[in-house]
Amino acid sequence: MNTTLTARCARSEGWWAVEVPEVPGLFTQARRLDQVPEAVVDAASLLTGRSRAELEGAVVQVLEES
């Protein structure tokens, strides 16, 4: 079963600031939008204790906010 994670992204001083509402407290950042899914999986693994391998199949929906 795939996990769906929503990456809400907003520009902040040259970075994309990312919040993932499905994982309370998950905030990360990336330089480019194409780097967001990997950053989200890494942070979700650290915060939830799930292995990165478990989250590799996660569907990361990237929502760009102005």
C-alpha positions in Angstrom: 0.0 0.0 0.0 1.3 3.4 -0.9 1.3 6.3 1.5 0.2 9.7 0.1 2.0 12.7 1.5 1.1 16.3 0.6 4.0 18.7 0.2 2.7 22.2 0.6 5.5 24.4 -0.8 6.1 28.2 -0.5 9.1 30.2 -1.7 11.2 31.6 1.1 14.5 33.4 0.5 15.6 31.3 -2.5 14.3 28.0 -1.0 11.1 26.1 -1.1 9.7 25.8 2.5 7.8 22.6 2.7 5.1 21.4 5.2 3.5 18.0 5.2 0.1 18.0 7.0 -0.1 14.2 7.2 3.0 14.1 9.4 2.6 16.5 12.4 5.7 18.6 12.8 7.2 17.7 9.4 8.8 20.8 7.9 11.7 20.7 5.5 13.1 22.7 2.6 14.6 22.2 -0.9 16.3 24.5 -3.4 14.2 23.1 -6.3 10.7 21.7 -6.5 12.1 18.5 -8.1 14.0 17.9 -4.9 10.9 18.1 -2.7 9.8 14.4 -2.9 13.2 13.1 -1.7 13.4 15.7 1.1 9.9 14.8 2.3 10.6 11.0 2.3 13.8 11.6 4.3 12.1 13.8 6.8 9.1 11.5 7.1 11.4 8.6 7.8 13.2 10.5 10.6 10.0 11.7 12.2 7.9 8.6 12.0 10.6 5.9 12.5 9.5 4.2 9.3 12.4 3.0 7.1 13.1 5.0 4.0 12.5 1.8 2.1 8.9 1.7 3.4 8.3 5.3 2.2 10.0 4.9 -1.2 6.7 4.2 -2.8 5.1 7.2 -1.2 3.1 9.4 -3.5 4.2 13.0 -2.8 1.8 15.5 -4.1 3.6 18.9 -4.5 1.3 21.9 -4.1 2.9 25.2 -4.9 1.6 28.1 -2.9 2.4 31.8 -3.6 
